[in-house]
Amino acid sequence: MNRSQIITPKSVIGRWSLTIGLLTLILLAGCDSNTADGPVVASGFIEGEQVAVAAETSGRIAEMLVDRGDAVQAGDVLVHLDDTLLQNQRLEAEAGLAAARANLAHVLAGARPEEITAAQAALSQAQAQLDGAAQALIEARDAISNPLSLDAEIDGARTQVNLAEQNVEMTRASLAETEFLRNYYAPQGGDVERTWNLQLQASQAALAQAQAELEGAQNYLNTLLATRAKPLVLEAQLHAAEMQQSLALAQVDGAQAALDELEAGPTEEEIAVAEAQVRAAEAGVGVIDVQIDQLTLTAPMDGVVTSRSSQAGETAAAGAPLLTIANLDEVTLVIYIPETRIGQVQVGQKVEVQVDSFPERVFTGEVANIAGEAEFTPRNVQTQEER
């Protein structure tokens, strides 16, 4: 028998087939259905486009929203896989993104006034320590060159310690007063609060400098007293004073560099790094969003659910079909026409089809293809003789 196709589907993603019994084929052009031979009676099957819906990743099925026989439209949500873990990961990624954006804003804004004030205070403290180390070095050298002046130097050092102690007490009292006034006026907010905050930072810096000066004076006095008790250690003290001065000088250089960097503002490299961190954090959130989207399965086309292999609570394997959707709006009818009747059929010919399962209905179609060679009727297609 020759094989003919009626009605070509738009696209073939997969094929489903339905074997039908005997049908009556009425040719609307090219022959007269009222001839002696009458209408063509043949057997065949119906094919249609179908797609298998599968998850890209494995996971537990949280919701199965359709069942076999349900009609769906393209884009309808069919299945939800559990996304609890990914949602938690997204919260962490969003926190990282917020931190990266805050860091970029901080870099672009440059140093705050209080940061510059703190850097200036650190420089002043380092300079005071350097001055103390330089004075200690001078005194150590003088002690070696003029030992008789040691007692006078000790008296002068004690005086410096006393003055430094008094200065510390004065600056400490000033700091306490500033703290009191700041706490009193700060609730007003705005410029008043900022002004008193700067005053408080200045007082704290003054106390730190006074304490550094006291420490330097006390160290110098201790050095003189140790020298008088053990004259043989003068050379060792001289070397120690030289090392202390070198260290203090390095601290001054570091504090000055830190202040210069704050006052200069962010460099292009710092801005580029901060921007790259933001982009990386945004990409991380985007990757998780894609993974979350993959856990929602939607209908790829209009059709009817023809099979469902899983239900809510089960685990879906990546790539394993969960549902099958078939397009029933446009199908292909493959029929096997007796060779003696093939001359009545032409490609493009309009036809009416009646099947014995629905004797009262008439289906219309068009001959899409005629096989070039005769074929045997498949065993799963029932012929008239077998009925």
Secondary structure, 3 states (H helix, E strand, C coil): CEEEEECCCCCCCCEEEEEEEEEEEEECCCCCCCCCCCCEEEEEEEEEEEEEEECCCCEEEEEECCCCCCEECCCCEEEEECCHHHHHHHHHHHHHHHHHHHHHHHHHHCCCHHHHHHHHHHHHHHHHHHHHHHHHHHHHHHHHHCHHHHHHHHHHHHHHHHHHHHHHHHHHHHHHHHHHHHHHHHHHCHHHHHHHHHHHHHHHHHHHHHHHHHHHHHHHHHHHHHHHHCHHHHHHHHHHHHHHHHHHHHHHHHHHHHHHHHHHCCCHHHHHHHHHHHHHHHHHHHHHHHHHHCCEEECCCCEEEEEECCCCCCEECCCCEEEEEEEEEEEEEEEEECHHHHHHCCCCCEEEEEECCCCCCCEEEEEEEECCCCCCCCCCCCCCCCC
